[in-house]
């Protein structure tokens, strides 16, 4: 079952294009960090710039590193907007995945139940009683 869920998740990512969205966002993040590092005199290295972009993008805002010039501030706004959109899309895709996984599980249960019903004459008394209990439980849902 875990293998099916993993395949379903990857298929959902491919079908919705979220894999490309996440990839392009990661590239934009690295590019934004480079722009901030080049144009912001208070940021001394690329890793500090990446930290600044991460903290800004996640709206944590520790304040240990900040942008003081126009271009890095504009890049920060664009990065934050892009991150908000990507997060919303990613959340929607994950929700869709969990809904599809629940449907898959329900369909498998129904298929298993139907296969038992097909061989009803062959079932023992204990198996019939177990099937009866499952039907009663299914009705309550």
C-alpha positions as CSV (number, residue, x, y, z in Angstrom):
1,X,0.0,0.0,0.0
2,X,2.8,2.4,0.8
3,X,4.3,1.9,-2.6
4,X,1.0,2.7,-4.2
5,X,0.7,5.9,-2.1
6,X,4.2,7.0,-3.1
7,X,3.4,6.3,-6.8
8,X,0.1,8.2,-6.4
9,X,1.9,11.2,-4.8
10,X,4.5,11.3,-7.6
11,X,1.8,11.0,-10.2
12,X,-0.2,13.8,-8.5
13,X,2.9,16.0,-8.6
14,X,3.5,15.3,-12.2
15,X,-0.2,15.7,-13.3
16,X,-0.5,19.0,-11.5
17,X,2.9,20.3,-12.6
18,X,3.8,21.0,-9.0
19,X,7.2,19.4,-9.5
20,X,8.1,22.0,-12.1
21,X,6.6,24.8,-9.9
22,X,8.8,23.7,-6.9
23,X,11.9,23.4,-9.2
24,X,11.4,26.8,-10.7
25,X,10.8,28.3,-7.2
26,X,14.0,26.7,-5.9
27,X,15.9,28.2,-8.9
28,X,14.3,31.6,-8.3
29,X,15.2,31.4,-4.6
30,X,18.9,30.9,-5.4
31,X,18.7,33.7,-8.0
32,X,17.0,36.1,-5.5
33,X,19.7,35.3,-3.0
34,X,22.4,36.1,-5.6
35,X,20.7,39.4,-6.4
36,X,20.3,40.4,-2.8
37,X,24.0,39.5,-2.1
38,X,25.2,41.6,-5.1
39,X,23.1,44.7,-4.3
40,X,22.9,44.7,-0.5
41,X,26.0,46.1,1.1
42,X,25.1,44.9,4.6
43,X,25.1,41.2,3.5
44,X,28.6,39.9,3.4
45,X,28.3,36.5,1.7
46,X,26.0,34.3,-0.3
47,X,25.0,32.1,2.6
48,X,23.9,35.1,4.6
49,X,21.9,36.2,1.6
50,X,20.2,32.8,1.4
51,X,19.5,33.0,5.1
52,X,17.9,36.4,4.6
53,X,15.8,35.2,1.7
54,X,14.7,32.1,3.7
55,X,13.8,34.2,6.8
56,X,11.9,36.7,4.6
57,X,10.2,34.1,2.5
58,X,8.9,32.2,5.6
59,X,7.9,35.5,7.3
60,X,10.0,34.6,10.3
61,X,11.9,37.9,10.1
62,X,14.6,37.4,12.8
63,X,16.1,40.8,11.9
64,X,19.7,39.6,12.2
65,X,20.1,40.4,8.4
66,X,18.0,43.0,6.6
67,X,17.9,44.7,3.3
68,X,18.4,48.5,3.2
69,X,18.5,49.2,-0.5
70,X,15.7,49.3,-3.1
71,X,16.6,46.3,-5.4
72,X,17.0,43.7,-2.6
73,X,13.7,45.0,-1.0
74,X,11.9,44.6,-4.3
75,X,13.4,41.1,-4.8
76,X,12.3,40.2,-1.2
77,X,8.7,41.3,-2.0
78,X,8.6,39.2,-5.2
79,X,10.2,36.3,-3.4
80,X,7.6,36.4,-0.6
81,X,4.7,36.7,-3.1
82,X,6.1,33.7,-5.1
83,X,6.5,31.7,-1.9
84,X,2.9,32.4,-0.8
85,X,1.6,31.2,-4.2
86,X,3.8,28.1,-4.2
87,X,2.8,27.2,-0.7
88,X,-0.9,27.5,-1.6
89,X,-0.5,25.4,-4.7
90,X,1.5,22.8,-2.7
91,X,-1.1,22.6,0.0
92,X,-3.9,22.1,-2.5
93,X,-1.9,19.4,-4.3
94,X,-1.3,17.6,-1.0
95,X,-5.0,17.8,-0.1
96,X,-5.8,16.4,-3.5
97,X,-3.4,13.5,-2.9
98,X,-4.9,12.6,0.5
99,X,-8.4,12.7,-1.0
100,X,-7.2,10.4,-3.9
101,X,-5.5,8.1,-1.4
102,X,-8.7,7.8,0.7
103,X,-10.7,7.0,-2.5
104,X,-8.1,4.4,-3.5
105,X,-8.3,2.7,-0.1
106,X,-12.1,2.8,-0.2
107,X,-12.1,1.2,-3.7
108,X,-9.7,-1.5,-2.6
109,X,-12.0,-2.3,0.4
110,X,-15.1,-2.5,-1.9
111,X,-13.2,-4.7,-4.4
112,X,-12.1,-7.0,-1.6
113,X,-15.7,-7.2,-0.3
114,X,-17.1,-7.9,-3.8
115,X,-14.6,-10.7,-4.4
116,X,-15.8,-12.3,-1.1
117,X,-19.4,-11.9,-2.2
118,X,-18.6,-13.6,-5.6
119,X,-17.5,-16.7,-3.8
120,X,-20.4,-16.7,-1.2
121,X,-21.4,-20.3,-1.8
122,X,-17.9,-21.5,-1.0
123,X,-17.6,-19.7,2.3
124,X,-17.6,-21.5,5.6
125,X,-20.0,-20.7,8.4
126,X,-17.3,-18.6,10.3
127,X,-16.5,-16.7,7.1
128,X,-20.2,-16.0,6.5
129,X,-20.5,-14.7,10.1
130,X,-17.4,-12.5,9.6
131,X,-18.8,-11.2,6.4
132,X,-22.2,-10.4,8.1
133,X,-20.3,-8.4,10.8
134,X,-18.5,-6.4,8.1
135,X,-21.8,-5.7,6.3
136,X,-23.4,-4.4,9.5
137,X,-20.3,-2.3,10.2
138,X,-20.4,-0.9,6.7
139,X,-24.1,0.0,7.0
140,X,-23.4,2.1,10.2
141,X,-20.9,4.2,8.3
